[in-house]
């Protein structure tokens, strides 16, 4: 159609009345079709010209948007919007001649509270910005359902964790009760055996420590942590961890291979929390290699993050349960708390990082932690000014 119009315009002075009338009718029909299509879109559409003035507005946009005028055509797009936050968002995107990703805004309009999702798209023709399209969706019901599902998931998770804690506490409490009864019988009798009393006390101490670990793991998993990040040498942290576990790994016949990238910068980490997270991964790897094996601990410098890789040659994790390993109280071990990997995941996310797992039955498991590099370190590494 565009080519037809251009050809017609070039020969406009040679068009007779009938052909000119036919051309105008075609233009009107196409324009009506365009308006019908835009008005049929369920989302709101506001189109602005190169100088950011409103040239088109469909019916959903009129319903959704709090407009500052009954007829906003020819107004600056942001001036046509009565919501200060939404108006500022649109103005910033238009004046900088860029698009803007969809973003939610809480709007009070016509005595109702809405959540509108809004995005800005630059309209480009042959490399030139000819205008912009502001797209609006009413996501009030969607966000309400998402909140409801999130609350339901949180309640289900809390129920699961409470059941897990109760189960974990029940066993050591039962053991402590039995040994306290044995001690009471010994002390009531005439010939108490000191050795038996000492054995019972040792078991009580072990079970008390076990209870303490259950409660500590639970609190780490559910309680918001007050992170205290400091500039941390990740390689030194891993070296200290290897030294700390050296005898345990020797006894388990696990050969450790630290592969540390010396180019990685200092990172803002809560050193204690990150050390606990890595300790959990290493201990899991040791348990996964009951007949010994190889443990690789690697740091690697990437473009915008530092990776920590913990890889073992152990039994691996069955594909059917890989999606559950980060869930609270999921464990395949008899005496496992089921919170170790939950704590690892939580710690990594609190540092703004990502955690990925790759495992194959009989071939081992690899955990890959990605930790972001601060912007200031980016500049230093690239040779820029701070």
N, C-alpha and C positions, 0 to 999 in steps of 0.2 A: 504493500500500500504506500509506503514511504517513497519508493522509487516512482510509482505512478504519479504521486503528487508533485514530485520534483520535475518530472517530465512535463506535467501539465502546466506548472508555473513558468517553465521556460518558454512555453508556447501560449501563454495566457492571452497575449494580444491577438493571437490568431484564432482563439476559440469562438465559435458562434454561440448564440444564446442558449440553445438546447444543450450543447456539450458543457457549457459553463454551469448551467442549472443542474445537470446530472452530476458533475463533479462536486458541487456544493452539497447535494443530497447524500452522496457517498460519504463525504466528510462528516456530515451530521449523523448519519447512521453509525459510522465507526465510533464517533465520539459518544453516542448514546450507548453503544455496546460496551465501550470501555467503562463508562460510568456504572452500567448495570453490573459488570463483572466486579468492579471495585466495591460496589455497595453490597454485593452478595457475599463478599469475604466475611467470615465470622469475626475476624479481628478488626480493630479500628485502623484506618489508614489516613494519615495526613501527609499531603505532598506539598513541598515548598520549592520555590524557584531558586535561581542562582543567588538572588539577594535575600533569600530566606523568608520570603513572604508566602503565606498560605495560598495555594492555587487550587487545591482540591481537598475535600474532606468527606469521607463516607459516613453513612448513618451510624454504624457501630462506634466510630470515633466521637460522634456527637453525643451518643449515649454514655460512653465511658468517661470521656474527658470533662473535667470541670473547666468550661470555657469562660473566658472573661468577657465575651461578647456574643450576642445571639447569632451574628453573622461574622465569623472571623476571617473571611476571605480578604486577602490583600494585607492582613496584619502580619507583623513578624511572628514566626511560629511560636517562639517562646512567650511573646506578649499575649498570644491567644489562649495560653494555658494559665489557669488561675492558681494551680498548686505551685508554691514557691520552689519546692525541691525538684519536682518534675520539670518545671520551666527552666531552672538552672542547669539541669542535666541536658536538656535539649539545646539550650543556648550554647553551652560549652562544646557540644559535639558539632553543631552547625558552624559556629564561628571559627573552629579549628579545621573545618573542611575534612572531617573524618567521620567514620561510622562509630557506633557505640553498641556494645553487647547488650542483650536483654537484661534488664534490671528491675527488681520489684520496688514498687512505691505504695505506701499506705495512703489512701485518698479518702477524704470525707466529701461525699457528693450526694445531693438530693436526700439528705437525712440518713444516709447509709455509709457504712465503712467498706471500702473496696480495697483489694490488693490488685494493682495494675502492673503488668509486666510490659516494659517499654524498651524498644530498641530503635536505633537510627541507622539508616542505610543510605550511603551516598549513591546517587543516580549518575552513572558515568556513560558518556557516549564518545567513542573514539578517543579515549584518554582524557577527556575533559569532564569535570563535574558540572552537570547541568541542573542539579537540584538535589533534593533529599527526600526520603520517605521515612516518616515516623510511624512505626507499627506498634499497636497497643492491644494487649489481651487482658481480659478480666480473668485472673487466676485465683480469685477469692475461694471458690469451692475446692479447687485443686490443692491450694496451700492448706486449707482446713483439713482436708483428708490426709495430706502428708503429715500434718501435726498429730492427727489422731493415730495414724499408724506408728509414728515415732514414739508416741506415748505408750501405745500398746506393746511395742517392741521393748521399750525400756522397762515396762512392768513385767513382761515375760522374762527379760534378762535378769531383773532383780529377783524374781521368783526362783529362777534356775540357780542363781548365785547363792540365795539363802538356803536352798535345798542342798547345794554343794557344801556350804559351810557346815550345815547341820550334820551332814554325813561325815565330813572330815573330822569334826569335833567329837562325834559319837564314839569312834573307835578308841582314841587315846583316853577318853574319859572312862570308858568301860575297863580298859587295862589298868588305869590308875585305881579305880574302885576295887578291882580284884586284889591288887597288891596291897592296898591299904587294909583290906580285910585280913590278908595273910599276916601282915605286920601286927595287927591288933591281936590276933590269936597267939602269935609268938610272944608278945609282951604280956599277955594274960597268963601264959603258962609258966611253969617253974623252970623250964630249961630253954630259954630263948637262945637261938643260934645267931651270934653276931654276923657270921658270914651271910646267912640267909637274909638278915635285916639289911645288910649293905647291898646285896644284890637287888632287893626290892627298892631300896632308895635310889639306886642307879637307874632302874627302870622308870621310877617316878620322875627323875630328872630328865630322862630321854623323852618321855611323853609330854612333860611340861614344855620342853624345847620344841617339840613337834606342834603343840598347840600354839605356841608363840609364832612359829613359822606360818601356820595356817592363817592366823589373824593378821600377821604382817602382810602376807601375800594378798589377802582380801582387801586390806586398806589400800595397798598400792594399786590394786585393780580398779577400785571404785571411787577413791577419794581424790579430788583435784589436788595435784601436787603444786607446791610453791617452788617452782623451778628457780634455781640460782645459777644462771649460766656464767661461766668464766672462760677466758681464753684457754683452750685445752689442746695439748699435743695428743692427737688421737693415736699416733704411733706409739708414744710413750705409755699411754693408757693400756694399749694391747700388750706391749712388752711386759708391763707390770702384771697383767692378768695371766699371761703365760707363765711367768715366774711363780705366781701364787699357786697355780694349779699343776706345777711341774711334777711333784711327787704323785699326785692323783692320776695324772696322765701316764706316768711311767708304770704305775701299778696296773692300770687298765690296758697297757701295751698300745697306747695311742701315740703315734709319732706326729708332732705338731710342726707345721711349716708356716712360719710367719713370712709373708711377702709384703713388705711395707714400702709404699711410694713416698720417697723423701721430699717430693715436691708439694705435698698437700699442705695447706696453710693451717694456722691455728683456727679452731672453730669455737663459737660460743656454746658450750655444753654444760649441762648439770653433770659434773664428772661422776658423782656418786650414782645417779640414776642410770647414766649410760654404762657405767661399769657393771651395775646389776643386770642390765639388759643383756650385755655381751656375755656375762657369766652364765645367765640362763641358757643362752644359745650354745655355749661351749659344753656345759654340763649335759644338755640334751644330746649333743653330738657324741659325747663319751658314752652315755647310756645306749645310744643307737649302735655302738660298735662293741658288743659284748666279747667278741673274740679279737679285739684290737683293730687298728686301722690307721688311717691317715686323716689328720685334721688340718685344713688349710685356713689360715687367717690372713686376709689380704685387704690392703687399703689401695684405693685407685683414684687418681685425679681425673675428673670428668670436666665438661665445659662449664657447667654451673653448679656442680655438686661434687661431694666426695662420697665414694662408695666404700662400704665395709662388707666384705664377703666372708661368710662362715660356711665352710663346705666340709662334709664328712663322707667317708666311704662306707657308711653303715647300712642298716637294713632298709632304709627308705620308708616312705609313708604311702600306704595304699591309696590309689587314685580316688576311691569312693569316700575317703574321709579327709582328703586334703582341704576341702572347703570348711572343715569344722575346727581345724587345729588352733585357730585364734579365738574360738569361743570359750567363754569362762567355764571352767570345770570340765572341759572335755580332755580326757587323757586316756592313753592306751596302757599306762603303767599302773601296777597295783598300788604303789605308794605315791604316785604323782598327785600333786594338788590340782592340776588342770588349770593353773593360773599363770604358769611361767611365760608362755607365749602371749597371753593376754597382756601381761605387764610389759613384755618387750614391745608389742605393737603400740600400746599406750604411750610408752616412753618415746618411741621414734616419732609418733605423730605430734607429741607435745614439743618436739624439737623442730617441727615443720618438715619432717622427712617422710619417706615412704619405705615400706617393708614388703619385699616380695619373696616368695618361696618357690623353689623348683625341686621336685622330688620324684624318684622312680624306685619302685620296689626292687630291692637287691642291689641297687647302684648308688645309694646315698641321697643326701639332701643338701641343698644349698639355700642359705638365707642371704638376701642381698639388701643391705640398708643403704638408702641414699639420703645424705644430709646436705641441706642447702649451704652454699658459700655466701657469706654476707656481701652486700654490694661494695663495701669499702675494700674487702679482700679482692673482689673482681678487678677493681681499678688498679690495685697494687700489682696483681698478677699480670695484668695486661700492659703495665708500664704507664698507666694514666696517672693523672693528678688525683690526690685524695681530696 
